[in-house]
C-alpha cells in the first residue's frame, strides 16, 4: 500500500512540476520505495528470527527440565543407598523443585 501511495504521489507531483524536475522525482521516489521495501524485508526476517529464537528457548527449557529431572533421580538414588542423608536429599530436591518452577514459569 505504501509503495502504491508513493508511486501515485510521484505521478501527481510530476504532473505539477516542470519537465526538468521529473528525473528528480523519479530518483526520490525510487529511494523512498527502496527504504520501504527494505523495512518490509527486515520485518519479515525479524518475524522469522523471532520464531526461531522462541523455538530455541523452548528447546533449551525442555533440556534444562530434563537435566533437573535426571539430577533429582540421582539424588533419590544416592539417598536410597544411604550415600547422602535424608536432610541433604530433601534440601537438594527442594532446590531442584524451585529451579524447575522458575523454568516452567519462563515457558
One Martini backbone bead per residue (centre of mass of N, CA, C, O) as a GRO file, in nm:
protein
  107
    1UNK     BB    1   0.059   0.061  -0.023
    2UNK     BB    2   0.289   0.262   0.012
    3UNK     BB    3   0.406   0.231  -0.270
    4UNK     BB    4   0.156   0.320  -0.425
    5UNK     BB    5   0.145   0.604  -0.293
    6UNK     BB    6   0.415   0.700  -0.398
    7UNK     BB    7   0.356   0.669  -0.699
    8UNK     BB    8   0.114   0.861  -0.703
    9UNK     BB    9   0.262   1.112  -0.598
   10UNK     BB   10   0.469   1.125  -0.818
   11UNK     BB   11   0.272   1.178  -1.052
   12UNK     BB   12   0.145   1.436  -0.936
   13UNK     BB   13   0.410   1.602  -0.911
   14UNK     BB   14   0.495   1.578  -1.210
   15UNK     BB   15   0.246   1.732  -1.330
   16UNK     BB   16   0.327   2.010  -1.166
   17UNK     BB   17   0.596   2.006  -1.298
   18UNK     BB   18   0.876   2.029  -1.451
   19UNK     BB   19   1.057   1.838  -1.664
   20UNK     BB   20   1.334   1.865  -1.512
   21UNK     BB   21   1.211   1.727  -1.233
   22UNK     BB   22   1.134   1.429  -1.302
   23UNK     BB   23   1.399   1.285  -1.222
   24UNK     BB   24   1.393   1.361  -0.921
   25UNK     BB   25   1.128   1.214  -0.857
   26UNK     BB   26   1.221   0.934  -0.938
   27UNK     BB   27   1.459   0.912  -0.740
   28UNK     BB   28   1.305   0.970  -0.479
   29UNK     BB   29   1.100   0.741  -0.506
   30UNK     BB   30   1.307   0.511  -0.517
   31UNK     BB   31   1.422   0.560  -0.232
   32UNK     BB   32   1.160   0.528  -0.072
   33UNK     BB   33   1.091   0.247  -0.173
   34UNK     BB   34   1.350   0.113  -0.072
   35UNK     BB   35   1.298   0.166   0.226
   36UNK     BB   36   1.033   0.008   0.245
   37UNK     BB   37   1.138  -0.262   0.140
   38UNK     BB   38   1.347  -0.301   0.359
   39UNK     BB   39   1.145  -0.300   0.595
   40UNK     BB   40   0.980  -0.541   0.499
   41UNK     BB   41   1.212  -0.744   0.495
   42UNK     BB   42   1.297  -0.709   0.792
   43UNK     BB   43   1.028  -0.788   0.922
   44UNK     BB   44   1.020  -1.073   0.809
   45UNK     BB   45   1.293  -1.167   0.935
   46UNK     BB   46   1.223  -1.098   1.229
   47UNK     BB   47   0.995  -1.302   1.258
   48UNK     BB   48   1.164  -1.550   1.201
   49UNK     BB   49   1.369  -1.503   1.427
   50UNK     BB   50   1.166  -1.504   1.660
   51UNK     BB   51   1.070  -1.794   1.618
   52UNK     BB   52   1.349  -1.926   1.654
   53UNK     BB   53   1.400  -1.821   1.942
   54UNK     BB   54   1.154  -1.949   2.073
   55UNK     BB   55   1.231  -2.240   2.002
   56UNK     BB   56   1.505  -2.240   2.146
   57UNK     BB   57   1.389  -2.183   2.426
   58UNK     BB   58   1.212  -2.436   2.446
   59UNK     BB   59   1.444  -2.636   2.421
   60UNK     BB   60   1.610  -2.540   2.661
   61UNK     BB   61   1.396  -2.592   2.877
   62UNK     BB   62   1.362  -2.893   2.823
   63UNK     BB   63   1.658  -2.966   2.891
   64UNK     BB   64   1.662  -2.856   3.178
   65UNK     BB   65   1.432  -3.034   3.286
   66UNK     BB   66   1.575  -3.302   3.226
   67UNK     BB   67   1.819  -3.245   3.407
   68UNK     BB   68   1.663  -3.211   3.672
   69UNK     BB   69   1.543  -3.496   3.674
   70UNK     BB   70   1.812  -3.645   3.679
   71UNK     BB   71   1.909  -3.518   3.941
   72UNK     BB   72   1.681  -3.616   4.119
   73UNK     BB   73   1.723  -3.920   4.070
   74UNK     BB   74   2.011  -3.925   4.188
   75UNK     BB   75   1.938  -3.835   4.471
   76UNK     BB   76   1.749  -4.069   4.534
   77UNK     BB   77   1.965  -4.285   4.495
   78UNK     BB   78   2.160  -4.187   4.714
   79UNK     BB   79   1.954  -4.210   4.947
   80UNK     BB   80   1.883  -4.514   4.917
   81UNK     BB   81   2.210  -4.578   4.962
   82UNK     BB   82   2.322  -4.385   5.191
   83UNK     BB   83   2.514  -4.139   5.061
   84UNK     BB   84   2.290  -3.953   5.175
   85UNK     BB   85   2.099  -3.765   5.346
   86UNK     BB   86   1.779  -3.675   5.393
   87UNK     BB   87   1.830  -3.377   5.431
   88UNK     BB   88   1.998  -3.334   5.176
   89UNK     BB   89   1.793  -3.440   4.973
   90UNK     BB   90   1.569  -3.236   5.038
   91UNK     BB   91   1.729  -2.980   4.973
   92UNK     BB   92   1.802  -3.052   4.678
   93UNK     BB   93   1.514  -3.100   4.576
   94UNK     BB   94   1.411  -2.819   4.641
   95UNK     BB   95   1.602  -2.670   4.446
   96UNK     BB   96   1.498  -2.813   4.196
   97UNK     BB   97   1.203  -2.728   4.220
   98UNK     BB   98   1.260  -2.424   4.192
   99UNK     BB   99   1.399  -2.434   3.917
  100UNK     BB  100   1.162  -2.566   3.770
  101UNK     BB  101   0.957  -2.341   3.822
  102UNK     BB  102   1.107  -2.119   3.672
  103UNK     BB  103   1.104  -2.261   3.392
  104UNK     BB  104   0.793  -2.288   3.368
  105UNK     BB  105   0.736  -1.982   3.371
  106UNK     BB  106   0.904  -1.909   3.111
  107UNK     BB  107   0.719  -2.103   2.911
   0.00000   0.00000   0.00000
